[in-house]
Amino acid sequence: MKIIDWYILKRYLATFTALLLMFIPIGIIVNLSEKIDDITENNAPLGEVLIFYGNFTIYFANLLFPIFLFLSIIWFTSKLANNTEIIAILSSGVSFGRFLRPYIIGASLVCGIALLFSMYLVPTASQGFNEFKYKYFKKGRDVQETENVYRQINDNEFIFATNFQPNSKTARNFTLEHFNENDEMEFKISASRLRFNPEDSTYTLNNYVKRIINERDDILIKKTKIDTILPFEFDELTPVEYIAETLTYGELKEFIATEKRRGSGNISTYEIVAYKRWSVPVSAFILTIIAVSVSAMKRRGGMGVNLAIGIVIAFAFIFLDKVFGTIAEKSTFSPMLAVWFSNIVFGILAVYLLQKAKR
């Protein structure tokens, strides 16, 4: 690389790092000020608090790194423009595409590291972050909402339950249907109420009825109450809401496939997490091109105008991402399209702004 490449690349990485080091402590302080009462009331050990904020740092940085990268590029590129350094570079015969090369190299380095983090390190940090949050910040509160559950628990058996309560480990109107290899039902178990007993991993069923289906006559077995073993783990019925964030990419793909077989109603949420593992690093490239195109021009009003434009674009990006993510979670809208929609829209904007900047 030539001197100009090293010059821009060092400014790129240094400004991005400085912005992260400046905002992460602010995020920690804001979070601590909001949660200090929960921490003290629930007697959270100091060691766990320190580990939590270490995980919070990774979680927070991964969540907002494209925006930090975007704003840092606008900041230092605007300074180059105000000092007429960009005019001098382009006047020397360097094309705008060639001027953009160190930015792309910088984005590749940052996004490569971010991709590795999101695939392997961030899931571990997310698990620690969420476990601490539900242990101390939401202690005594419901983690999950009551819901109906319909699952295929293995190749031959299906279960259904209403008013499913993960915290009390109970459900109502429980049924288990067993089918043979020819998809013919062999027996069906039903109960008005089901309760899981963690001490011995058994289930208590009230108003138990087992119907064994024969070719001629069905056999009915009825009991007011029975303790028995069932072929599923209670916690598998409804995974906690943050489970997808805590899995590496390979584990997440296997988890999604398993949940699809079980008939989970949260597939869209899990797929959104999986697609974001790839879309977030790609968005950094798009935002890099937009940031350079917006801030490379020397404007009346200086750096403040470029920063104002950048902040508007950043918030528009976040808004679209959140809106379409929510739509996909609550409807049949494609999770892939929802995740990539912001990148598609802003990718088109990046091409337009780049062509305009070249002129």
VOPAGU-2260 file (C-alpha; in pm, 1 decimal, decimal comma):
REM VOPAGU-2260
SITE   aa  ch    i         X         Y         Z
SITE  MET   A    0       0,0       0,0       0,0
SITE  LYS   A    1     110,5     354,9     -63,6
SITE  ILE   A    2     151,6     631,1     191,5
SITE  ILE   A    3    -198,4     767,4     125,3
SITE  ASP   A    4    -347,7     423,1     194,8
SITE  TRP   A    5    -169,0     389,6     528,5
SITE  TYR   A    6    -259,3     747,3     617,5
SITE  ILE   A    7    -634,2     697,3     562,6
SITE  LEU   A    8    -638,4     341,7     702,0
SITE  LYS   A    9    -473,3     448,4    1028,5
SITE  ARG   A   10    -718,8     736,5    1065,2
SITE  TYR   A   11   -1004,8     495,5     986,6
SITE  LEU   A   12    -910,6     238,8    1252,4
SITE  ALA   A   13    -796,1     492,1    1513,5
SITE  THR   A   14   -1116,6     698,4    1493,1
SITE  PHE   A   15   -1338,0     389,5    1506,1
SITE  THR   A   16   -1148,7     252,7    1808,5
SITE  ALA   A   17   -1161,3     590,0    1984,7
SITE  LEU   A   18   -1537,7     614,3    1929,5
SITE  LEU   A   19   -1589,6     265,4    2072,1
SITE  LEU   A   20   -1373,8     343,0    2376,9
SITE  MET   A   21   -1565,9     665,1    2429,6
SITE  PHE   A   22   -1922,4     531,1    2400,3
SITE  ILE   A   23   -1889,7     189,9    2564,9
SITE  PRO   A   24   -1811,1     338,9    2910,6
SITE  ILE   A   25   -2106,1     574,0    2862,5
SITE  GLY   A   26   -2328,8     275,1    2788,1
SITE  ILE   A   27   -2201,1      95,2    3097,4
SITE  ILE   A   28   -2260,6     399,1    3319,1
SITE  VAL   A   29   -2613,7     451,4    3184,4
SITE  ASN   A   30   -2699,8      82,4    3234,2
SITE  LEU   A   31   -2547,5      75,7    3581,9
SITE  SER   A   32   -2737,7     387,3    3688,2
SITE  GLU   A   33   -3064,9     221,8    3576,9
SITE  LYS   A   34   -2995,7    -120,1    3730,9
SITE  ILE   A   35   -2805,0     -33,8    4049,4
SITE  ASP   A   36   -3119,4     -75,4    4263,0
SITE  ASP   A   37   -3182,7    -426,7    4123,8
SITE  ILE   A   38   -2818,2    -521,2    4176,8
SITE  THR   A   39   -2814,6    -407,9    4539,6
SITE  GLU   A   40   -3163,0    -537,9    4628,3
SITE  ASN   A   41   -3084,8    -884,0    4487,6
SITE  ASN   A   42   -2734,4    -892,3    4641,4
SITE  ALA   A   43   -2556,0    -963,7    4314,3
SITE  PRO   A   44   -2192,1   -1065,7    4388,4
SITE  LEU   A   45   -1927,6    -816,3    4272,3
SITE  GLY   A   46   -1753,8   -1082,7    4062,6
SITE  GLU   A   47   -2073,5   -1159,5    3871,5
SITE  VAL   A   48   -2138,0    -788,0    3819,7
SITE  LEU   A   49   -1789,4    -739,3    3670,6
SITE  ILE   A   50   -1834,6   -1041,5    3441,7
SITE  PHE   A   51   -2177,2    -910,0    3340,7
SITE  TYR   A   52   -2037,1    -573,8    3231,9
SITE  GLY   A   53   -1756,3    -748,9    3045,9
SITE  ASN   A   54   -2023,5    -940,0    2853,7
SITE  PHE   A   55   -2225,6    -619,0    2822,5
SITE  THR   A   56   -1926,7    -451,0    2653,6
SITE  ILE   A   57   -1903,4    -722,3    2386,7
SITE  TYR   A   58   -2282,7    -736,4    2343,6
SITE  PHE   A   59   -2314,4    -357,0    2318,0
SITE  ALA   A   60   -2018,1    -315,6    2080,0
SITE  ASN   A   61   -2146,2    -589,8    1847,0
SITE  LEU   A   62   -2496,5    -443,3    1844,4
SITE  LEU   A   63   -2392,1     -90,9    1746,9
SITE  PHE   A   64   -2059,1    -133,4    1571,3
SITE  PRO   A   65   -2193,5     -47,9    1218,8
SITE  ILE   A   66   -2328,7     283,5    1350,7
SITE  PHE   A   67   -2004,8     360,7    1538,4
SITE  LEU   A   68   -1810,5     278,2    1222,3
SITE  PHE   A   69   -2038,5     497,9    1013,2
SITE  LEU   A   70   -2010,2     800,4    1240,5
SITE  SER   A   71   -1632,8     763,0    1282,6
SITE  ILE   A   72   -1584,2     761,8     903,6
SITE  ILE   A   73   -1796,8    1075,1     864,9
SITE  TRP   A   74   -1597,2    1241,4    1143,2
SITE  PHE   A   75   -1246,9    1191,1    1009,2
SITE  THR   A   76   -1340,2    1217,2     639,5
SITE  SER   A   77   -1509,6    1551,6     708,1
SITE  LYS   A   78   -1187,8    1669,7     874,1
SITE  LEU   A   79    -994,5    1564,6     563,5
SITE  ALA   A   80   -1241,7    1756,5     346,1
SITE  ASN   A   81   -1233,6    2069,8     564,4
SITE  ASN   A   82    -853,8    2068,1     550,7
SITE  THR   A   83    -877,9    2039,3     167,8
SITE  GLU   A   84    -674,4    1719,3     185,9
SITE  ILE   A   85    -927,5    1532,7     -29,4
SITE  ILE   A   86    -914,8    1804,9    -294,3
SITE  ALA   A   87    -535,0    1777,8    -299,7
SITE  ILE   A   88    -549,7    1397,4    -333,9
SITE  LEU   A   89    -801,8    1403,3    -618,2
SITE  SER   A   90    -623,6    1693,3    -791,2
SITE  SER   A   91    -305,3    1484,2    -805,3
SITE  GLY   A   92    -474,4    1243,9   -1044,1
SITE  VAL   A   93    -611,8     990,7    -794,9
SITE  SER   A   94    -958,9     872,4    -890,9
SITE  PHE   A   95   -1238,2     866,0    -636,1
SITE  GLY   A   96   -1247,5     486,8    -662,0
SITE  ARG   A   97    -877,2     470,4    -581,3
SITE  PHE   A   98    -929,0     712,4    -292,4
SITE  LEU   A   99   -1200,2     478,3    -162,0
SITE  ARG   A  100    -968,5     172,8    -154,4
SITE  PRO   A  101    -822,6     218,3     199,4
SITE  TYR   A  102   -1176,7     262,6     332,0
SITE  ILE   A  103   -1276,2     -73,8     180,8
SITE  ILE   A  104    -963,5    -235,7     326,0
SITE  GLY   A  105   -1048,3     -91,2     668,4
SITE  ALA   A  106   -1408,5    -207,9     640,4
SITE  SER   A  107   -1287,5    -557,3     545,1
SITE  LEU   A  108   -1063,7    -577,1     852,7
SITE  VAL   A  109   -1332,6    -452,9    1090,2
SITE  CYS   A  110   -1606,9    -667,0     937,5
SITE  GLY   A  111   -1388,8    -979,1     935,1
SITE  ILE   A  112   -1322,2    -939,8    1306,7
SITE  ALA   A  113   -1689,4    -855,0    1371,4
SITE  LEU   A  114   -1799,5   -1165,8    1178,2
SITE  LEU   A  115   -1575,7   -1392,8    1388,4
SITE  PHE   A  116   -1703,5   -1224,7    1704,5
SITE  SER   A  117   -2069,7   -1262,7    1604,4
SITE  MET   A  118   -2024,1   -1630,0    1514,5
SITE  TYR   A  119   -1834,6   -1742,2    1825,4
SITE  LEU   A  120   -1755,4   -1484,7    2097,4
SITE  VAL   A  121   -2077,0   -1281,2    2101,4
SITE  PRO   A  122   -2302,5   -1587,0    2165,3
SITE  THR   A  123   -2105,6   -1667,3    2482,2
SITE  ALA   A  124   -2120,0   -1303,8    2594,6
SITE  SER   A  125   -2491,0   -1289,6    2513,1
SITE  GLN   A  126   -2560,5   -1594,7    2727,6
SITE  GLY   A  127   -2381,3   -1445,1    3027,6
SITE  PHE   A  128   -2546,5   -1107,9    2969,5
SITE  ASN   A  129   -2899,9   -1251,0    2950,2
SITE  GLU   A  130   -2858,6   -1501,0    3235,2
SITE  PHE   A  131   -2744,6   -1225,5    3470,1
SITE  LYS   A  132   -3026,7    -999,5    3350,1
SITE  TYR   A  133   -3297,6   -1257,4    3420,8
SITE  LYS   A  134   -3136,5   -1368,2    3745,7
SITE  TYR   A  135   -3102,8   -1024,1    3905,5
SITE  PHE   A  136   -3285,0    -763,6    3694,2
SITE  LYS   A  137   -3603,4    -968,5    3645,3
SITE  LYS   A  138   -3595,2   -1173,1    3961,2
SITE  GLY   A  139   -3943,6   -1287,0    4056,9
SITE  ARG   A  140   -4091,5   -1169,9    3728,1
SITE  ASP   A  141   -4218,7   -1382,7    3441,9
SITE  VAL   A  142   -3951,6   -1449,0    3181,9
SITE  GLN   A  143   -4190,7   -1591,8    2927,3
SITE  GLU   A  144   -4551,3   -1533,1    2845,5
SITE  THR   A  145   -4818,4   -1798,9    2880,6
SITE  GLU   A  146   -4874,4   -1969,5    2547,1
SITE  ASN   A  147   -5011,2   -2271,7    2370,1
SITE  VAL   A  148   -4761,6   -2537,2    2271,4
SITE  TYR   A  149   -4775,7   -2778,1    1978,6
SITE  ARG   A  150   -4463,9   -2986,7    1920,9
SITE  GLN   A  151   -4333,9   -3292,0    1742,9
SITE  ILE   A  152   -4106,2   -3434,4    2011,5
SITE  ASN   A  153   -3968,8   -3724,1    1804,4
SITE  ASP   A  154   -4039,1   -3912,4    1483,1
SITE  ASN   A  155   -4353,3   -4078,8    1620,1
SITE  GLU   A  156   -4502,8   -3850,5    1886,3
SITE  PHE   A  157   -4672,9   -3513,9    1903,2
SITE  ILE   A  158   -4785,9   -3312,9    2205,8
SITE  PHE   A  159   -5025,2   -3024,7    2258,9
SITE  ALA   A  160   -5096,9   -2814,4    2568,4
SITE  THR   A  161   -5274,3   -2488,2    2649,9
SITE  ASN   A  162   -5193,9   -2227,3    2915,2
SITE  PHE   A  163   -4832,3   -2336,7    2918,4
SITE  GLN   A  164   -4648,0   -2182,4    3216,7
SITE  PRO   A  165   -4267,7   -2223,6    3200,4
SITE  ASN   A  166   -4209,0   -2069,3    3542,5
SITE  SER   A  167   -4451,7   -2292,8    3734,0
SITE  LYS   A  168   -4379,0   -2585,0    3497,1
SITE  THR   A  169   -4747,4   -2656,8    3440,1
SITE  ALA   A  170   -4986,4   -2681,5    3147,0
SITE  ARG   A  171   -5353,2   -2757,7    3085,5
SITE  ASN   A  172   -5542,6   -2966,8    2830,5
SITE  PHE   A  173   -5237,8   -3180,6    2761,7
SITE  THR   A  174   -5239,6   -3446,8    2489,7
SITE  LEU   A  175   -4973,5   -3684,3    2356,2
SITE  GLU   A  176   -5034,8   -3875,5    2032,7
SITE  HIS   A  177   -4822,2   -4172,5    1927,5
SITE  PHE   A  178   -4811,1   -4289,1    1563,7
SITE  ASN   A  179   -4654,3   -4595,6    1408,3
SITE  GLU   A  180   -4434,3   -4605,7    1098,1
SITE  ASN   A  181   -4743,5   -4606,9     875,9
SITE  ASP   A  182   -4865,1   -4279,3    1032,8
SITE  GLU   A  183   -5146,9   -4461,4    1210,7
SITE  MET   A  184   -5225,9   -4357,4    1567,0
SITE  GLU   A  185   -5149,5   -4632,3    1819,0
SITE  PHE   A  186   -5245,4   -4452,3    2139,0
SITE  LYS   A  187   -5335,9   -4112,4    2277,0
SITE  ILE   A  188   -5277,3   -3975,3    2627,2
SITE  SER   A  189   -5476,1   -3678,1    2756,9
SITE  ALA   A  190   -5495,3   -3493,7    3088,0
SITE  SER   A  191   -5667,9   -3180,6    3213,7
SITE  ARG   A  192   -5349,8   -3065,0    3388,1
SITE  LEU   A  193   -4980,5   -3148,8    3363,0
SITE  ARG   A  194   -4707,8   -3060,6    3614,7
SITE  PHE   A  195   -4336,0   -3133,0    3584,0
SITE  ASN   A  196   -4151,4   -3255,9    3895,6
SITE  PRO   A  197   -3786,0   -3146,4    3868,6
SITE  GLU   A  198   -3669,3   -3353,3    4165,9
SITE  ASP   A  199   -3721,5   -3686,1    3984,1
SITE  SER   A  200   -3795,7   -3566,4    3625,0
SITE  THR   A  201   -4147,6   -3714,0    3632,0
SITE  TYR   A  202   -4481,1   -3563,1    3530,8
SITE  THR   A  203   -4801,9   -3551,0    3732,5
SITE  LEU   A  204   -5113,2   -3578,1    3516,0
SITE  ASN   A  205   -5462,1   -3505,9    3651,4
SITE  ASN   A  206   -5770,9   -3670,1    3498,4
SITE  TYR   A  207   -5546,3   -3902,6    3303,2
SITE  VAL   A  208   -5693,1   -4089,4    3004,5
SITE  LYS   A  209   -5501,6   -4325,5    2777,0
SITE  ARG   A  210   -5678,9   -4455,1    2466,7
SITE  ILE   A  211   -5509,1   -4755,5    2303,3
SITE  ILE   A  212   -5638,5   -4795,7    1949,7
SITE  ASN   A  213   -5697,9   -5149,3    1822,4
SITE  GLU   A  214   -5847,9   -5274,7    1501,3
SITE  ARG   A  215   -6178,4   -5365,0    1668,7
SITE  ASP   A  216   -6215,8   -5207,9    2011,7
SITE  ASP   A  217   -6025,5   -4926,7    2177,9
SITE  ILE   A  218   -5892,5   -4973,8    2530,0
SITE  LEU   A  219   -5947,1   -4688,7    2775,3
SITE  ILE   A  220   -5732,9   -4646,0    3085,9
SITE  LYS   A  221   -5852,4   -4372,4    3325,3
SITE  LYS   A  222   -5695,0   -4243,7    3644,9
SITE  THR   A  223   -5769,7   -3939,9    3858,6
SITE  LYS   A  224   -5400,2   -3873,8    3906,4
SITE  ILE   A  225   -5081,2   -4039,9    3790,1
SITE  ASP   A  226   -4707,3   -3978,9    3811,2
SITE  THR   A  227   -4523,0   -4096,9    3501,7
SITE  ILE   A  228   -4225,1   -4039,9    3273,0
SITE  LEU   A  229   -4284,2   -3877,7    2935,9
SITE  PRO   A  230   -4043,0   -3876,9    2637,3
SITE  PHE   A  231   -3948,5   -3507,5    2645,1
SITE  GLU   A  232   -3772,0   -3255,3    2865,1
SITE  PHE   A  233   -3999,8   -2983,0    2996,5
SITE  ASP   A  234   -3754,6   -2702,7    2914,1
SITE  GLU   A  235   -3745,6   -2816,6    2551,5
SITE  LEU   A  236   -4109,5   -2723,3    2499,7
SITE  THR   A  237   -4046,5   -2351,9    2490,4
SITE  PRO   A  238   -3683,4   -2238,1    2469,5
SITE  VAL   A  239   -3610,6   -1913,0    2651,4
SITE  GLU   A  240   -3653,6   -1604,7    2434,9
SITE  TYR   A  241   -3282,5   -1529,7    2407,1
SITE  ILE   A  242   -3165,4   -1885,1    2327,4
SITE  ALA   A  243   -3084,1   -1807,3    1961,1
SITE  GLU   A  244   -2843,5   -1530,8    2062,2
SITE  THR   A  245   -2639,7   -1771,1    2277,0
SITE  LEU   A  246   -2562,4   -2027,5    2004,3
SITE  THR   A  247   -2274,4   -2029,7    1757,5
SITE  TYR   A  248   -2379,3   -2018,5    1394,0
SITE  GLY   A  249   -2348,4   -2395,8    1344,6
SITE  GLU   A  250   -2541,0   -2465,6    1664,2
SITE  LEU   A  251   -2804,3   -2210,6    1565,0
SITE  LYS   A  252   -2866,1   -2375,1    1226,0
SITE  GLU   A  253   -2909,4   -2715,0    1395,6
SITE  PHE   A  254   -3136,2   -2557,9    1657,4
SITE  ILE   A  255   -3357,9   -2399,8    1389,9
SITE  ALA   A  256   -3387,1   -2731,0    1205,8
SITE  THR   A  257   -3486,7   -2904,8    1530,9
SITE  GLU   A  258   -3742,5   -2636,7    1616,6
SITE  LYS   A  259   -3896,1   -2664,6    1270,1
SITE  ARG   A  260   -3946,3   -3037,1    1322,5
SITE  ARG   A  261   -4109,6   -2963,1    1657,1
SITE  GLY   A  262   -4347,4   -2708,4    1506,5
SITE  SER   A  263   -4216,5   -2414,6    1710,3
SITE  GLY   A  264   -4396,6   -2082,4    1665,0
SITE  ASN   A  265   -4073,7   -1882,8    1712,2
SITE  ILE   A  266   -3893,6   -1989,5    1394,5
SITE  SER   A  267   -3902,8   -1638,5    1246,0
SITE  THR   A  268   -3730,8   -1496,0    1555,5
SITE  TYR   A  269   -3455,6   -1757,7    1538,1
SITE  GLU   A  270   -3405,5   -1711,3    1163,0
SITE  ILE   A  271   -3375,7   -1335,1    1205,9
SITE  VAL   A  272   -3088,7   -1390,0    1450,2
SITE  ALA   A  273   -2919,9   -1629,1    1204,8
SITE  TYR   A  274   -2948,7   -1394,4     907,0
SITE  LYS   A  275   -2821,0   -1099,0    1110,2
SITE  ARG   A  276   -2495,1   -1286,1    1175,9
SITE  TRP   A  277   -2417,7   -1216,6     807,0
SITE  SER   A  278   -2613,7    -899,5     734,8
SITE  VAL   A  279   -2461,5    -682,0    1008,5
SITE  PRO   A  280   -2101,2    -711,0     879,3
SITE  VAL   A  281   -2223,2    -648,4     523,2
SITE  SER   A  282   -2405,3    -335,0     639,8
SITE  ALA   A  283   -2070,0    -193,8     754,5
SITE  PHE   A  284   -1946,0    -196,8     392,9
SITE  ILE   A  285   -2259,0     -20,8     273,4
SITE  LEU   A  286   -2246,2     239,7     549,2
SITE  THR   A  287   -1874,4     295,7     479,3
SITE  ILE   A  288   -1946,8     387,9     115,2
SITE  ILE   A  289   -2236,5     612,1     220,1
SITE  ALA   A  290   -2024,6     784,6     486,6
SITE  VAL   A  291   -1737,8     858,0     245,5
SITE  SER   A  292   -1974,0     979,0     -26,8
SITE  VAL   A  293   -2156,5    1213,0     212,0
SITE  SER   A  294   -1853,9    1356,4     392,6
SITE  ALA   A  295   -1590,4    1376,9     115,4
SITE  MET   A  296   -1740,0    1703,8      -8,1
SITE  LYS   A  297   -1641,6    2026,5     166,4
SITE  ARG   A  298   -1967,7    2190,9     270,9
SITE  ARG   A  299   -2069,8    2528,1     396,2
SITE  GLY   A  300   -2128,9    2472,2     765,7
SITE  GLY   A  301   -1835,8    2232,0     797,5
SITE  MET   A  302   -1827,8    1903,2     982,5
SITE  GLY   A  303   -2151,2    1970,1    1172,0
SITE  VAL   A  304   -2360,6    1943,8     854,4
SITE  ASN   A  305   -2199,8    1612,1     758,7
SITE  LEU   A  306   -2253,6    1473,4    1108,9
SITE  ALA   A  307   -2617,6    1584,0    1104,3
SITE  ILE   A  308   -2673,7    1408,7     770,2
SITE  GLY   A  309   -2493,6    1101,2     903,4
SITE  ILE   A  310   -2703,4    1083,3    1219,6
SITE  VAL   A  311   -3025,9    1107,9    1015,4
SITE  ILE   A  312   -2910,7     824,9     786,3
SITE  ALA   A  313   -2801,1     612,6    1084,8
SITE  PHE   A  314   -3136,4     649,2    1259,9
SITE  ALA   A  315   -3322,3     575,4     934,2
SITE  PHE   A  316   -3116,0     256,5     898,5
SITE  ILE   A  317   -3192,9     146,9    1256,3
SITE  PHE   A  318   -3561,2     234,5    1213,9
SITE  LEU   A  319   -3603,6      23,2     899,2
SITE  ASP   A  320   -3410,5    -265,4    1053,8
SITE  LYS   A  321   -3624,3    -270,1    1369,2
SITE  VAL   A  322   -3957,4    -220,2    1190,6
SITE  PHE   A  323   -3908,8    -501,2     940,3
SITE  GLY   A  324   -3760,1    -729,7    1205,8
SITE  THR   A  325   -4071,8    -682,3    1419,2
SITE  ILE   A  326   -4301,7    -738,0    1118,8
SITE  ALA   A  327   -4126,3   -1067,0    1039,2
SITE  GLU   A  328   -4153,8   -1186,4    1400,8
SITE  LYS   A  329   -4526,4   -1111,0    1422,3
SITE  SER   A  330   -4638,1   -1216,9    1074,1
SITE  THR   A  331   -4556,8   -1445,2     781,7
SITE  PHE   A  332   -4323,7   -1187,5     625,5
SITE  SER   A  333   -3995,4   -1346,0     510,8
SITE  PRO   A  334   -3728,2   -1320,3     786,3
SITE  MET   A  335   -3452,3   -1312,6     522,1
SITE  LEU   A  336   -3610,7   -1020,8     338,1
SITE  ALA   A  337   -3680,9    -842,2     667,5
SITE  VAL   A  338   -3316,1    -867,5     774,6
SITE  TRP   A  339   -3168,6    -773,5     437,4
SITE  PHE   A  340   -3423,3    -504,6     346,5
SITE  SER   A  341   -3223,8    -223,9     511,3
SITE  ASN   A  342   -2906,2    -336,5     335,6
SITE  ILE   A  343   -3086,6    -349,5       0,7
SITE  VAL   A  344   -3236,4       0,2      38,7
SITE  PHE   A  345   -2917,8     157,5     169,6
SITE  GLY   A  346   -2708,2     -37,6     -82,1
SITE  ILE   A  347   -2902,9     137,1    -359,4
SITE  LEU   A  348   -2853,9     467,8    -176,2
SITE  ALA   A  349   -2480,0     395,0    -147,1
SITE  VAL   A  350   -2449,2     340,4    -524,4
SITE  TYR   A  351   -2638,8     664,2    -595,1
SITE  LEU   A  352   -2432,9     871,5    -349,5
SITE  LEU   A  353   -2107,3     719,4    -477,8
SITE  GLN   A  354   -2188,3     813,1    -836,4
SITE  LYS   A  355   -2282,8    1162,1    -723,5
SITE  ALA   A  356   -1960,3    1197,9    -522,6
SITE  LYS   A  357   -1751,3    1090,4    -822,6
SITE  ARG   A  358   -1903,8    1371,3   -1029,1
